[in-house]
Amino acid sequence: MSPLWSEIGYELAQWLCLPALTLAYSLRAEGGHRVPPSGPVLLAANHQSFLDPLVIGASVRRHLYYLARSTLFRHPWFAALIRAFHAVPIDQEGIGKEGLKTVLELLKEGRAVLLFPEGHRTSDGAMQPLRPGIELLIRRARVPVVPVGLAGAFEAWPRQARWPSLAPLFLPARRGALAVAVGPPISPESLLRLPREDVLRELAERMRRMQERAERLRRRPPEERRVR
């Protein structure tokens, strides 16, 4: 697919998914304007379900790229959807050697890349420890890092469930209501001067704050359910 058609496909997928997620999952989001509008940038988000890339991609105006296990491309309809959101297939999960190389290439092209530094979906809804690969990537990439918090996706589609459950807009509140909170960018210089363990600790703390903000956001009254 040509770059032009790829961008058109992303715009169309975003245009369709945002109202669909808002109606089906009472999606609320804030802070999307904090993502730099151009240039290479990493977005680091907690990982709750298969919905995560679609929800975050629909909540941020900047076109994002993200890594996805090659096995997710086996189902044609799902493969078409995630390809529209610039999913890049890799054989191994997380930020291994293949993932690191792929992300660095995307950043070299000036892309915004969405990562899930926990490496896998949470099994209980809580944020898991970050894997060390993200620290190596930050040191190699030297680009701004934007912390992102996601809430409700675990309740909407836990990894143990075969299918997601809905939380429709304007109906009584349900556990699967979704929210996204985007934090201010972290300069690479402020992270690179820290020891490795402190880089992981600082990034995890920023992500946790955004997840807590998203959790509060999704519990707002129905009349306040909107994307900002």
N, C-alpha and C positions, 0 to 999 in steps of 0.2 A: 504494500500500500504506500502511495506517495505521501510525503510529509503534509501536503495540503489536505488530502483526503483524510489523513490521520487526525489532523486538528479539527476538521469539520465533523468527523465521527465523534470526537471527544465532546465537542460543543453540543451535538445532538444528544449524546448519552447523558450529559450533565443536565440539559434542558428537560429530558424525560424523567431522570431519576430524582431530581430535587423535589418536584411536586409529588411524585409517587411516594417517596420516603416520608415526606411531610404528612401526606394523607394516611398512609398505612402505619407509620410509626411515630407520629407526632414530633417529627424531627425539629429540634431547636439547635441553633449554632451561633457562635459569636467569635469575633477575632480573626475572621478570614482575611481581613485587610492587612493583618500583620505579616502575612507571607510576602516577602519581597516580590514585586511584580516582574522582575527580570533577573537574569544571572543565576549561577548555580546556588542551590540551597538544599539542605537536608531537613526533612520533617520527621521527627521522632515521636511515634504514638504508641500508646498501650494497645495490646492486641486481645480482643474479646471474642470475635467471631469471623465467619466468612464475609459478613456484611461490612466489615471495617473499611476496606479500601473504597467501596462504593459510597459509603456514608461520608467519609472524609473528602473524597473527590467531589461529591456533590455540594459540600459545604464551603469549599475554597474556590475562588474564581481562577486562580492560577492552575494551569494544566499540570497534573502530577504524573510521575512515573513510579512504578513500584514493582518489586520482585514477587513472583508467584511460582509455586511448585509446578513443574511441568505436568504432573498428574491432574491438575485442575483444568487442563486444556483438553481432556478426553471427551467431555460432553460439549457438543457443538454449540448449543445455545448459550451455555455459561461461558465457554471460551470466547464467543463473539462479544459477550457483554464485557468481560474483563479486558479483552483486547481493545475495546472501544475506550476504556479508561487507562490505556497505555500499560497494561500488565506485560512484564517481560519474563518469559519462562526460564527457570533455572532448574537443574536436576537436584540440587541439595537445598534443604531448608535453612533459613537464617543467613547470616553474613559470613559465609565461608569464603574460600579462595575464589570460587566462581562468582559469588555474589559481590565480593569486594571489587573484582575486576570490572564487572558489569556496571556497578554504581559509579565507579570512578570514570568510566567511559561516558556515562550519561551526564555526569557533572562537568566533564570537559566540554561537552556540547552545550553547556549553559542550562541544563534542565533542573527542575525541582523534583527531588526524589523522596518518596514517602517510604519510611522504614519502620519496622516493628522490632525494636532492639531486644525485646524479651525472647524473640526467636520462635515462639509458638503461641497458639491461643491459650488463654488462661483456662484452667480446669475448674476454678471456683469463683471467678469474678474478680479476684484480687490481682493487683499488678505483681508480676514475677520479677526476680532479679534480672538486670540487664546482662546480656552476654558480652564478653570482652571484645568481640569483633567490632562493635560500634566505636570503641575507643581508638582502635587502630585506624578505622575508616576516617574518623574525625581528624586524626593526626596526618593522614595521607591526603585528605581532601582539602582541608583548610578553608572551609566555607561556612557561612552562618548556619546555625542549627535552630530550628523552630520546634519547641515542645508542643505536643498536641495531646489533649485528653479526650477520651471517648467514654461515654457512659450509656448503659442500657442495652448494648449489643449482646452482652453475655446473657441477659434475661430474655432477649428476643430470640437468640439462636445459640444456645450453649453447645459446646462441642459434642456433648452426649446425645443431642437431639438430631433426628434425621431432617426435620423441616423447621423453619422459623415460625414463631407465633406473632400475631399482629397486635398493635396498640393504636387503633385508629384515632385520628384527630377528632376532637369535640365529643368523644365518648368518655365514659368514666375512666379515670386514670388506670393504666395497666402497667405491669412491671417492664414491659418491653419498649416503653417510650425511649427515644434516642436523643442524645445531645452530644455536641462537639464544642470544645473550647480550645482556641488557638492562642498560645502565649507569645510574648515578644521574642524576637530572634536573639540567640546567644552568639556573641562574636566568637570566632575561632580563637582569637588571641586570649580571651579570658579563660578558655578551656585548656589551651595548649600549655599554659604555664603551670597547670596543676599536675600532681602525680596521677598515675593511671587510675588508682582506686578512687581518687577524688573526682576525676572526670565522670566516672560511672555514677558516683554518689550524687554529684551536682545535677547531672542530666536526669537521673531517676527522680530527684526531688522536684525539679521543674515539671516533669511529666505528671507526677503525682498531684501536684497543685492543680494542674489543668484538669486532671480526671475528677478531682473533688469539685472544681468549678462546674464541670459538665454535669456532675451528679446533682448539684444544686439547681442547675439550669433546667434539667429535665423534669424537675418536680414543681416547676412553676404552674400556676393555674392555666387551664386550657386557652383562655383568651390571650395569653402571652406566648403561645407556641408559635414562634416564627423564626426564620433565619435572618440574622443580622450580619 
